[in-house]
Amino acid sequence: MPKLKSLTLQYQYPSFIRNNPQLLRWVYGLHYLTQLRKWYVMREWRLLLLSKKAPCTIVDFGCGEGQYIVPFTKQINSATFIGADYHLPSVELMNQFGIANLSGQLFNLETDQLAHMVDIGLCVGVLQYISEDELALKNMYLSLKKEGKLLLYVPINGIFLTKVYPYIFQRFEQYESVNNRKRVYTENELLEKVERAGFTVRKKIYTYGTAGKLSHELLNSCTTLIVSGSYLFKSVAGFCLILFYPIILLLMMMDFISKKSNGNGLLLILEK
């Protein structure tokens, strides 16, 4: 059970999925039901990719299972896609898809730059886990062509609304503790680091306002207990997740369509 829990929290997949990576397309779809950030990222990412008419090179820094690039490989078949990650199984997975215009590349954001500069980059939910985050930003900047664009998503503020979720967050093992999150950014701190790396901010979108925070806390309270709690907690949390999910989904939709001047997430479109 500890091994299964660790694999779950680190988004590692069993051998039957690694050997049949097309099954991950179902996982990509399921992420829409649980990841509000994906709604925001995919909306801007799609617009950014489709705005680039000529053949181009696109990289996902910290690609994981490839949910942000694999779906576009056929839609934009004139582009070359690179899934870059320091985690070898993720790199191997990109190559196991067998997609002609997709390749995996072993890449450490703190030490590496891409051998060939790219037109468009993506980095979602990675920066907070990196010790030398300013080096990572600089390496992404240097990996882009002139006037190249980077879509960067980073959680900020870390504000809690309820008292239950902070207790569960501290008491039980969850994604942030397993993956050793290094920091929680403020907006000003993040923008200063982005600008020191050389980027110009072209667009700024706030995510996880009040409704989004509440949806996140309800969902993650249940899923954390399901993964890390005792069998009693797992049973109660599973029932609560089924009971509360319609409310969670409604809150996610409310957040997505609302105008926000702050939030627990920041989506930036940056230009070199």
N, C-alpha and C positions, 0 to 999 in steps of 0.2 A: 504493500500500500504506500509506504513512503516514497518508493521509486516512482510509482504511478503519479503520486501527487506532485513530485518534483518535475516530472516530464510535462504534466498538465500546466503547471505554472510557468514553465519555460517555453511553452508552445513547441515542444518537440513531438513528433508524430511517430506512431508505431510503424513497424517494417511493412505491413501490408499497404499502408498509405504511401510510404516512401517508394514502394515498388509499383504503385498505381497512382501517381500524383494527380491524375485527372479527378480522382475522388475529392481532392482539395477544393474543387469548384463548389461543392456543396458546402464546405466550410466557409468559403468566401461569402456565400449567400446567407448563411447563418449569422455571420458577423454583423450583417445589417440589422439583425434583431437585438443585438446586445451592445454594439459599439456606436454610440452617438457620434463620436469623433469621425467615424468612417463616413457618415452622411455629409459632414462638412468637407472633409478631405476629398472625397470622390467628386463632389460637385465642382470644386475649384480645379482639381486635377484634370478632370475631363475637359473643362474649358481651356486649360493651359495646353494640353496635348493637342486638341483639335485646332488650336490657333496656329500651330506650326505646320505649314503646308508642305515645305520641302522635306526630302529625306533628312532625318536627324537622328541623333543618338540620345537615349534617355536612360538615366540611371536611378535606381532606388537604393539609397544609402541605408543599409540595415533592412534588407528586403524581407527577412523572415521567410514566410511561406509564399511570398510573391503576390499577395492579394491585390496590390495596387498596380502591378504591371502586367501580370499574366492575362487578365481580361482584355487588355488593349492590344495584345500582340497581333491578333488577327484583324482587329478593327483598323489598326494603323500599320499595315504590313510593310510599308516603305521605311519604317523606323527600325533602328537597332536598339534593343532593350538589354540592359545589364542589371542583374540582381547582385548587388555588392553587399557582402556581410563578412564579419570576422568569424562567424560560426560555420564551420565546414559543412555540417549536414544541410544547412540552408543553401549554401552554394551548390552542393551536389544536387539538391532538389531542383534548382533552376535548370540544370542540365538534363535531369531525368525527365522533364516534361517533353523533351524532344521537339521543341519549337524552334524553327530555323532562325528566327530573328531574336531569340532570347538566349542569353548565356549567363552563367554565374561567375562571379569573381571574388576570390578571397581578398578581403579589404579591411584594414584597421583604420578607423577614422582618425585616431590620434597620431598615426605615423605615416599613413600612405596618401598618395595622390594618384589619380587615374593616369595611366600611361598615355591615353588619348583623351583630350578634352571633350566634354559633352555639351549638348545644347540645353537640356532640361534635366533637373535633378529633383529628387524627392527625399525627404527625411522626416519620418513620422514617429513620434514618441520614443526617440533614441537618445537625444542629447542629455537628458537628466540622469542617465546611467553612466556617462562617460566622465572619467576623472579630469582629463585635460580638454574641457569642452571648447575652449577658445582655439586650441590647435585643431580640433575637429571642424569647427566652422571655417577656419582658414584653409584647411585641406579641401573642403567642399568648394570653397571659393576658387581655389587654384585649379580645381578639376573642371570648372566650367569655362566655356568659350566666352569671349567678349560679348556682352549683352545677354549671356546665358541666364536662365531663370532657375531659382530653387524654391520649391514649395516646402516650407518648414512648419511642422506642427509640434508644439511643446506645451505640456501642462504648466500652468502658472498658479500662483496664490495658495492653492491647497486649502481653501476655506471649507469647513464642515457646516452643515445645517442642523444635523441631528446629533444626539448624544450617543445613540446606539452604535452608529457606524464607526466613530473614532475608537470606541472600546473594542469592537470586533477587529478593526484594523490593527490595533496594537497587540491584541491578545492572541490572534491566530495568524499562522503563516499565510502570506498572500503574495501576489505577483511582485509588489514593490520590494518586500523583504527578501524574497528568493533571488531577485535580480539586482539587489544591492543598489537601490536608487541613491544617488550621490547628493541631490539637492532638490529644492522646490524653488523655482524662479519667481521673481516679481517681474512684471511687465517691463519696468525701466531697466532692470538688470539684464534681461534678455536682449532688449533693443540695443543697449550699449555694446554688448558683446558682438551682436550681429554687425553693427556699424564699424566696430574696431576691426573686424575681419575683412572689411572692404565693401560689404553689401549696401545697396540702396533698397529701402523698404518701399515697394510699389503698392502693396495692399495689405490691410490688417483686418482680420475677422476674429471676433470674440466668440468663444464657444462655452458651453456649460454655464449658462446663467442660473437663476434660481431654480427653474423647472428642470434644467439639465443636471444640476447638482443633486437634486432630490431623486431624480431617476437613477442616477449613478449610485447613490448611497443605498437605495432600496435594492437595486440589482446586485451590487457588490457585497452587501451584507449577506444576502442569500447565497450567492455563489461561493463566497469565502467559507461559509459554514459548511456548504455541501462538499467542498474540496478538502478542508482542513479540520472540520469539527468531528466530534464523536458521532456514533451512529444515531443517537437520539437527536443531536443537532442537525445532522444530515436530513433526517426524516422531516423534522419541523421546518427546516429551511426550504426543502423541496416543495412541501405543501404551500408555504408562504410565497415562493416564487411563482407557482401556478396561479395562486390567488391574486397576487399583486401585479402580475405581468401586464394585464391590460392597462392598469394605471401607469406603470413604468413606460409603456409604449406611448401612451397619450402625453405624458410629460416630455418624452423625447421629441415628439412632434411639435409640441408647444415651444420648446426651446429652439428647435430648428427654424421655425417661421418667425420668431420674435426678434425685435431689434435690441441689441445689447451694447452697452458701453463698457462692460467689464465681464469677467467670467473666470472660470477655472482652467480655461484653455485658450491658446492664442495660435491662430493660423496666419502665417506670413507668406506673401509672395515677394521674393527677393530677387534683385537683379545685380549682376556683376558690372 
